[in-house]
Amino acid sequence: MATFRVYGVATASKFIGEYEASTKEEAIEMAENDDGADFYGSLCHQCASEFEVGDIYECQADEV
């Protein structure tokens, strides 16, 4: 019988900035091309010991 490690896959979001644009796609492209935009995210030490990111929306399993 195989052994599996089961993980809850989670999501998180981070405010990047506000951009004036004609469409959502254009605003996203502007943010992605903004050299001053901060896309780095992290968790505090205590949360990082339990979570990598937010709420679980899917489970996955990896054979060990």
N, CA, C and O atoms as CSV, one atom per row, in Angstrom:
chain,resi,resn,atom,element,x,y,z
A,1,MET,N,N,0.846,-1.175,0.000
A,1,MET,CA,C,0.000,0.000,0.000
A,1,MET,C,C,0.894,1.241,0.000
A,1,MET,O,O,1.891,1.281,0.720
A,2,ALA,N,N,0.550,2.246,-0.793
A,2,ALA,CA,C,1.332,3.474,-0.922
A,2,ALA,C,C,1.023,4.440,0.213
A,2,ALA,O,O,-0.042,4.377,0.828
A,3,THR,N,N,1.969,5.331,0.479
A,3,THR,CA,C,1.789,6.399,1.455
A,3,THR,C,C,1.664,7.712,0.698
A,3,THR,O,O,2.391,7.943,-0.268
A,4,PHE,N,N,0.745,8.575,1.130
A,4,PHE,CA,C,0.510,9.845,0.451
A,4,PHE,C,C,0.582,10.996,1.436
A,4,PHE,O,O,0.131,10.878,2.575
A,5,ARG,N,N,1.150,12.110,0.996
A,5,ARG,CA,C,1.066,13.370,1.736
A,5,ARG,C,C,-0.054,14.159,1.074
A,5,ARG,O,O,-0.047,14.338,-0.143
A,6,VAL,N,N,-0.996,14.621,1.842
A,6,VAL,CA,C,-2.141,15.345,1.306
A,6,VAL,C,C,-2.013,16.812,1.697
A,6,VAL,O,O,-1.753,17.133,2.857
A,7,TYR,N,N,-2.196,17.695,0.727
A,7,TYR,CA,C,-2.079,19.133,0.932
A,7,TYR,C,C,-3.382,19.807,0.546
A,7,TYR,O,O,-4.036,19.402,-0.415
A,8,GLY,N,N,-3.755,20.821,1.282
A,8,GLY,CA,C,-4.853,21.688,0.872
A,8,GLY,C,C,-4.260,22.822,0.055
A,8,GLY,O,O,-3.422,23.573,0.555
A,9,VAL,N,N,-4.682,22.956,-1.190
A,9,VAL,CA,C,-4.197,24.029,-2.055
A,9,VAL,C,C,-4.999,25.287,-1.719
A,9,VAL,O,O,-6.223,25.229,-1.605
A,10,ALA,N,N,-4.327,26.407,-1.562
A,10,ALA,CA,C,-4.977,27.619,-1.100
A,10,ALA,C,C,-4.764,28.782,-2.056
A,10,ALA,O,O,-3.912,28.721,-2.942
A,11,THR,N,N,-5.544,29.844,-1.872
A,11,THR,CA,C,-5.401,31.049,-2.684
A,11,THR,C,C,-5.154,32.250,-1.781
A,11,THR,O,O,-5.463,32.223,-0.590
A,12,ALA,N,N,-4.604,33.280,-2.354
A,12,ALA,CA,C,-4.398,34.540,-1.643
A,12,ALA,C,C,-4.400,35.660,-2.673
A,12,ALA,O,O,-4.239,35.409,-3.868
A,13,SER,N,N,-4.576,36.859,-2.227
A,13,SER,CA,C,-4.492,38.000,-3.136
A,13,SER,C,C,-3.703,39.109,-2.460
A,13,SER,O,O,-3.576,39.144,-1.236
A,14,LYS,N,N,-3.175,40.012,-3.277
A,14,LYS,CA,C,-2.409,41.142,-2.767
A,14,LYS,C,C,-2.726,42.354,-3.624
A,14,LYS,O,O,-2.737,42.270,-4.852
A,15,PHE,N,N,-2.979,43.460,-2.985
A,15,PHE,CA,C,-3.220,44.708,-3.707
A,15,PHE,C,C,-1.923,45.140,-4.379
A,15,PHE,O,O,-0.892,45.276,-3.720
A,16,ILE,N,N,-1.976,45.353,-5.679
A,16,ILE,CA,C,-0.790,45.763,-6.442
A,16,ILE,C,C,-0.807,47.264,-6.691
A,16,ILE,O,O,0.229,47.918,-6.582
A,17,GLY,N,N,-1.945,47.808,-7.018
A,17,GLY,CA,C,-2.037,49.242,-7.278
A,17,GLY,C,C,-3.298,49.563,-8.055
A,17,GLY,O,O,-4.071,48.670,-8.401
A,18,GLU,N,N,-3.497,50.828,-8.322
A,18,GLU,CA,C,-4.632,51.283,-9.129
A,18,GLU,C,C,-4.101,51.825,-10.439
A,18,GLU,O,O,-3.123,52.573,-10.463
A,19,TYR,N,N,-4.751,51.443,-11.535
A,19,TYR,CA,C,-4.322,51.847,-12.873
A,19,TYR,C,C,-5.532,52.296,-13.660
A,19,TYR,O,O,-6.554,51.611,-13.680
A,20,GLU,N,N,-5.424,53.449,-14.312
A,20,GLU,CA,C,-6.500,53.923,-15.177
A,20,GLU,C,C,-6.310,53.275,-16.538
A,20,GLU,O,O,-5.269,53.433,-17.175
A,21,ALA,N,N,-7.339,52.536,-16.979
A,21,ALA,CA,C,-7.253,51.810,-18.241
A,21,ALA,C,C,-8.649,51.646,-18.828
A,21,ALA,O,O,-9.646,51.847,-18.134
A,22,SER,N,N,-8.722,51.286,-20.089
A,22,SER,CA,C,-10.001,51.083,-20.767
A,22,SER,C,C,-10.615,49.734,-20.443
A,22,SER,O,O,-11.837,49.587,-20.463
A,23,THR,N,N,-9.776,48.745,-20.143
A,23,THR,CA,C,-10.263,47.396,-19.880
A,23,THR,C,C,-9.493,46.787,-18.711
A,23,THR,O,O,-8.428,47.274,-18.330
A,24,LYS,N,N,-10.050,45.715,-18.151
A,24,LYS,CA,C,-9.363,44.980,-17.089
A,24,LYS,C,C,-8.037,44.425,-17.602
A,24,LYS,O,O,-7.016,44.471,-16.916
A,25,GLU,N,N,-8.078,43.907,-18.814
A,25,GLU,CA,C,-6.868,43.321,-19.408
A,25,GLU,C,C,-5.762,44.361,-19.544
A,25,GLU,O,O,-4.594,44.073,-19.282
A,26,GLU,N,N,-6.135,45.568,-19.956
A,26,GLU,CA,C,-5.148,46.645,-20.102
A,26,GLU,C,C,-4.576,47.036,-18.737
A,26,GLU,O,O,-3.372,47.264,-18.615
A,27,ALA,N,N,-5.426,47.116,-17.710
A,27,ALA,CA,C,-4.962,47.454,-16.365
A,27,ALA,C,C,-3.995,46.396,-15.838
A,27,ALA,O,O,-2.982,46.724,-15.220
A,28,ILE,N,N,-4.315,45.123,-16.086
A,28,ILE,CA,C,-3.422,44.032,-15.659
A,28,ILE,C,C,-2.084,44.144,-16.361
A,28,ILE,O,O,-1.034,43.979,-15.740
A,29,GLU,N,N,-2.119,44.426,-17.659
A,29,GLU,CA,C,-0.871,44.568,-18.422
A,29,GLU,C,C,-0.053,45.744,-17.894
A,29,GLU,O,O,1.172,45.666,-17.807
A,30,MET,N,N,-0.730,46.823,-17.546
A,30,MET,CA,C,-0.024,47.982,-16.994
A,30,MET,C,C,0.656,47.620,-15.682
A,30,MET,O,O,1.806,47.993,-15.452
A,31,ALA,N,N,-0.048,46.899,-14.826
A,31,ALA,CA,C,0.530,46.490,-13.547
A,31,ALA,C,C,1.720,45.565,-13.761
A,31,ALA,O,O,2.750,45.706,-13.101
A,32,GLU,N,N,1.576,44.621,-14.683
A,32,GLU,CA,C,2.663,43.675,-14.953
A,32,GLU,C,C,3.902,44.374,-15.505
A,32,GLU,O,O,5.022,43.907,-15.300
A,33,ASN,N,N,3.707,45.487,-16.203
A,33,ASN,CA,C,4.831,46.228,-16.783
A,33,ASN,C,C,5.336,47.353,-15.887
A,33,ASN,O,O,6.285,48.051,-16.245
A,34,ASP,N,N,4.712,47.534,-14.725
A,34,ASP,CA,C,5.077,48.599,-13.796
A,34,ASP,C,C,6.298,48.166,-12.978
A,34,ASP,O,O,6.195,47.295,-12.114
A,35,ASP,N,N,7.446,48.776,-13.257
A,35,ASP,CA,C,8.676,48.425,-12.541
A,35,ASP,C,C,8.587,48.714,-11.047
A,35,ASP,O,O,9.326,48.120,-10.262
A,36,GLY,N,N,7.698,49.612,-10.643
A,36,GLY,CA,C,7.558,49.958,-9.232
A,36,GLY,C,C,6.548,49.094,-8.490
A,36,GLY,O,O,6.413,49.214,-7.272
A,37,ALA,N,N,5.835,48.222,-9.207
A,37,ALA,CA,C,4.822,47.373,-8.571
A,37,ALA,C,C,5.490,46.293,-7.732
A,37,ALA,O,O,6.490,45.701,-8.139
A,38,ASP,N,N,4.926,46.047,-6.562
A,38,ASP,CA,C,5.470,45.052,-5.646
A,38,ASP,C,C,4.610,43.795,-5.699
A,38,ASP,O,O,3.509,43.778,-5.148
A,39,PHE,N,N,5.091,42.757,-6.344
A,39,PHE,CA,C,4.358,41.505,-6.473
A,39,PHE,C,C,4.772,40.479,-5.413
A,39,PHE,O,O,4.275,39.352,-5.421
A,40,TYR,N,N,5.667,40.852,-4.511
A,40,TYR,CA,C,6.147,39.925,-3.494
A,40,TYR,C,C,5.140,39.841,-2.352
A,40,TYR,O,O,4.609,40.862,-1.913
A,41,GLY,N,N,4.879,38.640,-1.876
A,41,GLY,CA,C,3.987,38.442,-0.743
A,41,GLY,C,C,4.624,37.506,0.264
A,41,GLY,O,O,5.460,36.678,-0.096
A,42,SER,N,N,4.237,37.631,1.517
A,42,SER,CA,C,4.781,36.748,2.546
A,42,SER,C,C,3.784,36.619,3.689
A,42,SER,O,O,2.799,37.353,3.757
A,43,LEU,N,N,4.052,35.681,4.580
A,43,LEU,CA,C,3.246,35.464,5.774
A,43,LEU,C,C,4.115,35.681,6.998
A,43,LEU,O,O,5.339,35.577,6.921
A,44,CYS,N,N,3.489,35.981,8.130
A,44,CYS,CA,C,4.248,36.107,9.366
A,44,CYS,C,C,4.798,34.737,9.762
A,44,CYS,O,O,4.351,33.716,9.241
A,45,HIS,N,N,5.746,34.711,10.665
A,45,HIS,CA,C,6.414,33.474,11.081
A,45,HIS,C,C,5.406,32.442,11.576
A,45,HIS,O,O,5.480,31.277,11.187
A,46,GLN,N,N,4.469,32.848,12.427
A,46,GLN,CA,C,3.498,31.915,12.986
A,46,GLN,C,C,2.602,31.327,11.890
A,46,GLN,O,O,2.401,30.114,11.848
A,47,CYS,N,N,2.073,32.155,11.019
A,47,CYS,CA,C,1.200,31.671,9.939
A,47,CYS,C,C,1.976,30.814,8.947
A,47,CYS,O,O,1.448,29.829,8.431
A,48,ALA,N,N,3.211,31.178,8.680
A,48,ALA,CA,C,4.022,30.423,7.731
A,48,ALA,C,C,4.292,29.003,8.219
A,48,ALA,O,O,4.583,28.118,7.415
A,49,SER,N,N,4.197,28.779,9.532
A,49,SER,CA,C,4.411,27.423,10.042
A,49,SER,C,C,3.205,26.530,9.768
A,49,SER,O,O,3.318,25.305,9.827
A,50,GLU,N,N,2.049,27.132,9.467
A,50,GLU,CA,C,0.841,26.364,9.194
A,50,GLU,C,C,0.353,26.485,7.759
A,50,GLU,O,O,-0.203,25.530,7.216
A,51,PHE,N,N,0.549,27.636,7.138
A,51,PHE,CA,C,0.007,27.909,5.809
A,51,PHE,C,C,1.075,28.456,4.886
A,51,PHE,O,O,2.029,29.103,5.320
A,52,GLU,N,N,0.896,28.185,3.614
A,52,GLU,CA,C,1.701,28.874,2.624
A,52,GLU,C,C,0.921,30.049,2.058
A,52,GLU,O,O,1.515,31.066,1.700
A,53,VAL,N,N,-0.410,29.929,1.969
A,53,VAL,CA,C,-1.299,31.018,1.542
A,53,VAL,C,C,-2.668,30.836,2.193
A,53,VAL,O,O,-2.776,30.095,3.170
A,54,GLY,N,N,-3.734,31.496,1.675
A,54,GLY,CA,C,-5.055,31.565,2.286
A,54,GLY,C,C,-5.927,30.327,2.299
A,54,GLY,O,O,-5.463,29.240,2.644
A,55,ASP,N,N,-7.194,30.484,1.924
A,55,ASP,CA,C,-8.219,29.452,2.057
A,55,ASP,C,C,-7.999,28.261,1.130
A,55,ASP,O,O,-7.508,28.417,0.012
A,56,ILE,N,N,-8.361,27.088,1.596
A,56,ILE,CA,C,-8.247,25.866,0.800
A,56,ILE,C,C,-9.393,25.794,-0.194
A,56,ILE,O,O,-10.549,25.977,0.188
A,57,TYR,N,N,-9.098,25.531,-1.459
A,57,TYR,CA,C,-10.144,25.360,-2.462
A,57,TYR,C,C,-10.053,24.029,-3.183
A,57,TYR,O,O,-10.939,23.693,-3.968
A,58,GLU,N,N,-9.004,23.266,-2.934
A,58,GLU,CA,C,-8.795,21.997,-3.622
A,58,GLU,C,C,-7.813,21.168,-2.811
A,58,GLU,O,O,-6.939,21.717,-2.140
A,59,CYS,N,N,-7.952,19.849,-2.869
A,59,CYS,CA,C,-6.973,18.981,-2.230
A,59,CYS,C,C,-6.188,18.233,-3.287
A,59,CYS,O,O,-6.727,17.867,-4.332
A,60,GLN,N,N,-4.923,18.009,-3.016
A,60,GLN,CA,C,-4.049,17.246,-3.892
A,60,GLN,C,C,-3.295,16.234,-3.057
A,60,GLN,O,O,-3.139,16.411,-1.848
A,61,ALA,N,N,-2.824,15.169,-3.696
A,61,ALA,CA,C,-2.018,14.166,-2.990
A,61,ALA,C,C,-0.798,13.832,-3.808
A,61,ALA,O,O,-0.880,13.719,-5.031
A,62,ASP,N,N,0.343,13.670,-3.147
A,62,ASP,CA,C,1.596,13.276,-3.779
A,62,ASP,C,C,2.047,11.962,-3.159
A,62,ASP,O,O,2.090,11.835,-1.935
A,63,GLU,N,N,2.381,10.997,-3.983
A,63,GLU,CA,C,2.880,9.737,-3.454
A,63,GLU,C,C,4.273,9.938,-2.877
A,63,GLU,O,O,5.112,10.594,-3.494
A,64,VAL,N,N,4.520,9.386,-1.718
A,64,VAL,CA,C,5.812,9.552,-1.036
A,64,VAL,C,C,6.708,8.370,-1.395
A,64,VAL,O,O,7.847,8.296,-0.934
